[in-house]
Amino acid sequence: MSAADGISGAANGALNTWTELSGFQQLRAQAAGDGKSALPQVAKQFEAIFTQMMLKSMREASPGGGIGDSEQGNAYRDLFDHQLSLSLSNGGHGLGIAQMLMRQLGGKDSGATDASADAASSWQSTLDQLAHGAGKVAGKVAEWMPGTGDAVNFVQALAPHAQAAAQKLGVSVRALLAQAALETGWGKHLPAHHDGSSSNNLFGMKAGRSWDGDKVSVPTLEYEGGVAVRKRDQFRAYGNPGDSFSDYADVLTGNPRYAHAIGKGEDIKGFAKALAHGGYATDPAYAAKLEAIANSPEMRKGLEALAALKSDDGLPSQLP
């Protein structure tokens, strides 16, 4: 068994996906028992974080101003860069940073037959720093949407409304929270009135001819033939978030286009695809983005915090 084979296949897969941190926990556990065998993967992950920082600096140095530039578009670009950094570092010999790091920390590339205690201690410290840095990267899930960075408050505040709508639709509470997070950037960017007050529109619901309630006019990004186009459109406005969830559920149950999205239960992928197939959004990657947020570390953190507080706050006993 090679050094790289010391990490399980599942852990390797997790380490190659930037939103999944379980691989780091297994890597740290292995390092405590057999530090030398974990060194190659540690070095690769360190290179991935360095590569991501380099990509971010390059993005910030570019002039921008393209037709696809928007806060949400830039957020998904950052998501792509995070994953790209891992793919570059784990493909072939990567950028060479990992190999250099292994030589510095006493890995097999240095030609040494035994790793010294000082070297082992040095790269164990590097591993701890790497895990800390990975946590910061994963924390960007809330920022790239973009959001306030506090998915916990977002989930806790909207869970009761999501629960009611989910029961009516027969779908996962997590699916509705994820869609609201996708549409609003974890509650940070909602269509607003001219005076700055929120529309409480959590699902990007437009104000068509059949809508006779309050509305707001704001810029939006639509996709026509796969090409992003900036437009100004009218969106529905609600008195509170609960009304937004209720209206969303009414629209889905009352429109035959979304019939296949009803009753999907915990099948979030199926729910997202049915929405996209019904024409809910023009973004061709809408379903994939919704599913990614539903399975993100920030969503899990929010739901875990909600479960811990539900008895005290009178929240629903059944959580996604």
N, C-alpha and C positions, 0 to 999 in steps of 0.2 A: 504494500500500500504506500502510495506516494504521500508527501506532506499535504498536498492539496486534497487528497482523498480522505484525510482525517476529518474533514467537515462533511456532515451528512448531505445527501442530495437535496433534501428539503431545505436545509440551511443554506446551501449554495444558491438555490433558487431565490430564497429570501434576500440573500446578500446582493443579488443581481437586480433586485427591484427596490427602488429608492424609498417607496412608501411603506415597505415592510421591514420592521426592526427586529423580528424574532430571530433572524440569523445572527445579529450582533450578540444576543444573549447567549446563544449556543457557542459562538466564537469565544466570548469571554470565559465561559465555563470550561471550554477546552484548553484555553491558554493557562488557566490556573493549574491544570493537571499535566499538560504536555505543551509547554509554551512554544517549543521550536517548530512543531508541526503546524501551528496556527499562524506562524509568521508570514508565509506567502499571502494568505488571504488578508491579513492585517495590512500588509504593504499595499495590496491592490485597493483596499477600501480607502486608505489614506490618499492614494493617487487619485481616486475618484473624486474625493472632496476637493483636492487641489485643482483638478480639472474643472469642476463645477464653478469654483471661484474665478478661474481664468475665463470661462465662458461668460460669466456674469459681468466681468470687467470689460470684455469685448463688446457685449451688448450695450453697456452704458456709454461706451465710447462712440457708438454708431450714431449718426444724426437722426435716424428714425423718420417719422412723418409719412410712412407708407399707408396705403389704403386700409390695411388690416390692423393698423395700430389703434389700440384702445386699451383701457385698463384690464378688461377681461381677456383680450387677445394676448397682451403681454404676460398675463398670469399663466395662460396655457403654454406660452412659449417657455416660461421659466420651468414649468413642469416637464416639458420636453427636454430642456437642458439638463435637468437633474438626472433623468433616465439616460440621456446620451452620455453623460460623464461616466456612469457606471459601465455602459456598453463599451466605451472606448478603453477604459482601464482594464476590463476583463477580456478584451479581444486580443489574442496573440500575445505580443510582448507589451501591449499598452503603449504608453508614452516613455517608458524607461524609468520612470520615477520609482516604481515599486521595486525594480531590480536594484537600483541604487540604494534604496532604503534598506533592503535586505542585507546588502553588503555592509552597510553602516552598523546594522544591529546584529550582525553575527550569523546571518542566514547562510545557506549552503552555497550561494553564489560567491561568497568571499573565499571559498576554498578551505575554510577552517573545519576541522573534524569535530570539535567540541565547542559548544557555545558557552562562553564564560558567564558567571553569575551576574556580572555587571551588565553584560549585553542583554541578558534575559530581563533584568530589572528595568533596563532602559526601554526596551520595546513594549514591556507590559504597561509602562506609563503611557507610551504612545497609543496603545490600544484603548486605555481609559479615555484619553483625549479624543480619540476617533469616535468612540461611542457617544461622547458628549456632543461632538460636532454633528454626528448623524441625527441626534435628537433635535438640534437646531434646524437642520435641513428639513426634517419631517414637520417641524413646526410651521414651515412655510406653507403648508397645505391651506391654512386659514388665510394667509396673506396673499397667496397668488390668485385667490378667487376674485377680487381681493377682499379681505375682511378685516375685522378688528383684531384678529388673532385670538379671540375668545370664543371658540366653538362651544365650550361648556355652557356659558350663559345663553348662547343662541338656542341650544338644544333644550335647556331647562325652561326657557321662557315660552317656547313654541310647542313643547311636547303635548300639553293638554289639548291644544287645538288640533295638532296633527293626529292625536289618538282618535278624536271624534270623526275627522274626515277619513282616516284610514279604515275605521269600522264601517262607514257608509260605502266605501269603495272596495272593501275586501282586500286591502293591500297592506304592505308593511309600513309601520310608522316611520321606520328608518328611510324608506324610499321617499316619502313625502318630505321629511326633513332634509334629505339630500337634494331633492329638487329645489326646495326653497333656498338652500345654501348655494346651489348652482346659479339660480336666477338673481340672487341678491348679494352674493359675496359674503355669506355668513351674516346677513343682516345689515351690512354696511351701506350698500348701494341699492336703494329702492327709488322708483320714480317719485319725484317730489313736486309739490306745488311751487308757484312763483315765490311764495313767502318762505320757502324752505321747509315747510312742514311735510311730513311723510305721507305718502299715499297708502301705506300699509299693504301695497301690492307685492305679495311674496312669490307669485308665480308668473310674472310677466304677462298678466292677462290684459289683452288689448280691449279698447272700448269700441266695439263694432256698432253697427246700426241698431242692433237689438238692445244695446246697453243704454239705459236712461238715468243712470246714477251719476255720481261725481266722477270727474276724469282729470287727467293731467297730460300735458303735451311735453314730451322729452325726446332727445336724440336717441337713436338705437342703431344697432348693427345687425343687418339682415344678410342672408346668403342667397344670391340669385345665380343659379347654375353653378354652385360651388364657389362663387366669388363673393367676397365680403363687400357690402355696400352700406354706406352710412345714410340713414334716413331720419326723419322726425315723424313720430307717430303718437297717437293718443292711447293712454292706458287707463284702466279702471282705478278708481280710488275708493278706499274703504275707511270706515270709522275706526277700525281696530284690526289686529292680525287675525282674530277669530273669524271675522266676516270674510277675510280673504281665503282662509281655508275652506269655509263653508261654501263660498261661491265657486271655488275651484272644484270641489266635489260635485256640486250641482252641474257644472259644465261637463265634466267627464261622464257622469251618469246620464245626462240628457242628450249627448251627442253620439250618434251611432259610429262615428269615426273612431271613437276610443273604446268601443265595446270590448275589444280584446285586451284592454289594459285593466278591466274590472275583474276582481276576484283572483288576482295573481298571488296573493298571500306573500310569502317570503321570497318569491321569485322576482328579485329586484331587476335582474337582467332582462327577464321577459317583460316586466312592466315598462322599463325604459324603452325597449325596442318597440313595444306596442304604441307608446306615446309618439315616438319618432315616425313610425309607419303611418300613424293617423294624422301626421302633419302638425304636431304641436309646436315644433320649432323648425326653423330653416337651417340651423347649424347641422351639417352632416355628421358631426361627431357628438351630437347631443346625448345620445344614449350611452355612449362610452364614458362621457364626462360624468353623467349622473351616477353611473355604477361605480366609477372610481371614487367619487366623494362618499358614497354610501359605505364603501369599504376602507375609507381612509383612517389613519391613526387618530385624527382629530374627532371624527365621528364616534369612534370607539371610546375615546376619552370622555366625550360629552355624555354618551349613553351610560358609561360606568358611573360617572358622577351623578347622573340622574337616578340610577338605581340605588345609590347610596342614600339619596335624600328623599326618595319617593314616599317613604312611610311618614316622615316628618312633615312633608309639604302636601300630603294628600294627593300625590300624583297617581296615575293609573298603575295597577299592580302588574300588568302585563306590558313588558317592554320589548322592542324589537331585538 
